[in-house]
Amino acid sequence: MIEDKSPYYKYTPVNVLENENFKLYWNRSTLTDKTMPFNRPDITFMNRKTKNTFLIDIAVPNTHNLAKTITDKQNTYQELANEICAMWKQKAAKVIPIVMSSTGVIPKSLSQSLRRLNLHSNTYIQLKKSVILRTCSIVRNFLNYK
């Protein structure tokens, strides 16, 4: 769906990408018939052929909050997933949390999440590199703050 092959740190995502088979929303609210307290996952990916929708939410908490964050993400968007199944006539809508600690600690559930999205099993290496570099950048900026 994307022609541009720029590095991830230079890429600025558009809010909607769409073709005849897929629809992808980035950081966009999902309009529903019922009022939902949480209707803005980081990524909403719909496969029109298989009628499956994935609600992907990304988090980078401290290491001691990994399990709680994963559970919170699942519970937060489950009601929205159920509503999307009914509204968009999907076979399934799944909540997939992508969670890694700010120091690069990877929970066991990350490999399951990547597998559910049919991403290469080594994708976590690029994720880990990105998270650690960004954490270092934040710490550097904080220490140089005047």
C-alpha positions as CSV (number, residue, x, y, z in Angstrom):
1,M,0.0,0.0,0.0
2,I,3.0,2.3,0.4
3,E,5.4,3.0,-2.5
4,D,7.9,5.1,-0.5
5,K,10.6,3.0,1.1
6,S,12.0,5.7,3.4
7,P,13.4,4.7,6.8
8,Y,10.8,4.3,9.6
9,Y,12.2,7.3,11.5
10,K,11.7,9.6,8.5
11,Y,8.3,8.3,7.5
12,T,5.2,10.4,8.4
13,P,2.1,8.2,8.2
14,V,-1.1,9.4,6.5
15,N,-4.4,8.9,8.4
16,V,-5.9,6.6,5.8
17,L,-4.4,4.1,3.4
18,E,-6.8,2.1,1.2
19,N,-6.9,-0.2,-1.8
20,E,-9.4,-2.8,-3.0
21,N,-8.3,-5.4,-0.5
22,F,-7.2,-3.4,2.6
23,K,-8.0,-0.4,4.6
24,L,-5.7,1.1,7.3
25,Y,-6.5,3.9,9.7
26,W,-3.6,5.5,11.6
27,N,-4.4,7.4,14.8
28,R,-8.0,8.0,13.8
29,S,-11.2,7.7,15.8
30,T,-13.7,5.0,14.8
31,L,-17.2,6.2,14.4
32,T,-19.7,3.8,16.0
33,D,-23.5,3.7,16.5
34,K,-23.0,3.5,20.3
35,T,-20.9,6.0,22.3
36,M,-17.6,4.3,23.1
37,P,-15.2,5.6,25.8
38,F,-12.2,4.3,23.8
39,N,-12.5,4.5,20.0
40,R,-9.1,5.5,18.9
41,P,-6.6,2.6,18.6
42,D,-3.2,3.5,17.1
43,I,-3.8,1.4,14.0
44,T,-7.0,-0.1,12.6
45,F,-6.4,-2.6,9.8
46,M,-9.2,-4.1,7.9
47,N,-8.8,-7.0,5.4
48,R,-11.8,-6.8,3.1
49,K,-11.3,-10.2,1.6
50,T,-11.1,-12.2,4.8
51,K,-13.4,-9.8,6.7
52,N,-11.0,-9.6,9.6
53,T,-10.1,-6.4,11.4
54,F,-7.2,-5.8,13.7
55,L,-7.2,-3.1,16.4
56,I,-3.5,-2.5,17.1
57,D,-2.4,-0.4,20.0
58,I,1.3,0.3,20.7
59,A,2.7,1.0,24.1
60,V,6.2,1.4,25.6
61,P,5.9,1.3,29.4
62,N,8.5,0.7,32.1
63,T,9.5,-2.9,32.6
64,H,7.5,-3.4,35.7
65,N,4.2,-2.3,34.0
66,L,4.4,-4.7,31.0
67,A,1.8,-7.3,32.0
68,K,-0.6,-4.6,33.3
69,T,-0.3,-2.6,30.0
70,I,-1.0,-5.7,27.9
71,T,-4.1,-6.5,29.9
72,D,-5.3,-2.9,29.9
73,K,-4.9,-2.7,26.1
74,Q,-6.9,-5.9,25.6
75,N,-9.7,-4.8,27.9
76,T,-9.8,-1.2,26.7
77,Y,-10.6,-2.0,23.0
78,Q,-12.6,-5.3,23.3
79,E,-15.9,-3.4,23.3
80,L,-14.9,-1.5,20.2
81,A,-13.9,-4.7,18.5
82,N,-17.3,-6.2,19.2
83,E,-19.0,-3.1,17.8
84,I,-16.8,-3.1,14.7
85,C,-17.8,-6.7,14.0
86,A,-21.5,-5.8,14.1
87,M,-21.2,-2.5,12.2
88,W,-18.7,-3.4,9.4
89,K,-20.0,-7.0,9.1
90,Q,-16.7,-8.5,9.9
91,K,-16.0,-12.2,10.8
92,A,-13.7,-11.1,13.5
93,A,-12.2,-8.0,15.1
94,K,-9.1,-8.7,17.2
95,V,-7.3,-6.5,19.7
96,I,-3.6,-6.8,19.3
97,P,-1.3,-5.0,21.7
98,I,2.2,-4.3,20.6
99,V,4.0,-3.7,23.9
100,M,7.7,-3.5,24.7
101,S,9.4,-1.9,27.7
102,S,11.4,1.4,27.3
103,T,14.6,-0.6,28.0
104,G,13.9,-3.2,25.4
105,V,12.5,-6.0,27.5
106,I,10.2,-8.1,25.3
107,P,7.1,-9.9,26.8
108,K,6.2,-13.3,25.5
109,S,3.0,-12.0,24.0
110,L,4.9,-9.8,21.5
111,S,5.8,-12.8,19.3
112,Q,2.2,-13.9,19.4
113,S,1.0,-10.5,18.4
114,L,3.5,-10.3,15.5
115,R,2.4,-13.8,14.4
116,R,-1.3,-12.9,14.4
117,L,-0.4,-10.0,12.1
118,N,1.6,-12.3,9.8
119,L,4.7,-10.3,10.4
120,H,8.2,-11.8,10.2
121,S,9.2,-13.3,13.6
122,N,12.4,-11.1,13.6
123,T,10.3,-7.9,13.4
124,Y,10.9,-7.5,17.1
125,I,14.6,-6.8,16.5
126,Q,13.7,-3.6,14.5
127,L,11.1,-2.7,17.2
128,K,13.6,-3.2,20.0
129,K,16.2,-1.1,18.2
130,S,13.8,1.7,17.6
131,V,12.5,1.8,21.2
132,I,16.0,1.8,22.7
133,L,17.3,4.5,20.3
134,R,14.2,6.7,21.2
135,T,14.6,6.1,24.9
136,C,18.3,7.1,24.6
137,S,17.3,10.2,22.7
138,I,14.7,11.2,25.4
139,V,17.3,10.7,28.2
140,R,19.9,12.7,26.2
141,N,17.5,15.6,25.7
142,F,16.5,15.6,29.3
143,L,20.1,15.7,30.5
144,N,21.0,18.5,28.2
145,Y,17.9,20.5,29.1
146,K,18.7,24.1,30.4
